[in-house]
Amino acid sequence: MLRLAALEKLQEIGKTKYWLNKQLGMSGQNLNRMLNNETKSIRYEVLESLCVIFGCTPNDLLVFDEDQPEGNQ
């Protein structure tokens, strides 16, 4: 299963979900769904913004977890 590792990145830089919400300017509900890997897709511009915010590449944000089947977060 492919998952977004943004929560781990937030912990690394010592910031909160609220801080990230303000940086991205998206609804809190959509942000929580995205951070909890409950969405089916992520827009390229959101992924790019996350990379800029965290100073990383998409390879650092997207993690392929072979042990976790899709649908079981």
ZIKA-V460420 format. One record per pair of residues at least 6 apart in sequence whose ideal C-beta (glycine too) atoms are under 7 Angstrom apart, sorted by sequence separation. I is the first residue (numbers start at 0). GAP is how many residues later the second one is. D is the distance in whole Angstrom. If there is no record, write none. Layout:
# ZIKA-V460420
i=[I | I]
gap=[GAP | GAP]
d=[D | D]
This chain:
# ZIKA-V460420
i=[9 | 32 | 50 | 9 | 20 | 23 | 50 | 33 | 9 | 20 | 50 | 19 | 46 | 49 | 16 | 46 | 16 | 23 | 23 | 6 | 5 | 3 | 22 | 3 | 2 | 36 | 35 | 3 | 12 | 5 | 8 | 8 | 8 | 5 | 4 | 3 | 3 | 4 | 1 | 2 | 1 | 2 | 0 | 0 | 0 | 0]
gap=[6 | 6 | 6 | 7 | 7 | 7 | 7 | 8 | 10 | 10 | 10 | 11 | 11 | 11 | 14 | 14 | 18 | 22 | 25 | 28 | 29 | 30 | 30 | 33 | 34 | 36 | 37 | 38 | 41 | 44 | 45 | 47 | 52 | 55 | 56 | 57 | 58 | 58 | 60 | 60 | 62 | 62 | 64 | 67 | 68 | 69]
d=[7 | 5 | 6 | 7 | 6 | 7 | 6 | 6 | 6 | 5 | 7 | 7 | 6 | 6 | 7 | 7 | 7 | 7 | 6 | 5 | 6 | 6 | 5 | 6 | 5 | 5 | 7 | 7 | 7 | 6 | 5 | 7 | 7 | 6 | 6 | 6 | 6 | 5 | 6 | 5 | 5 | 6 | 5 | 5 | 6 | 5]
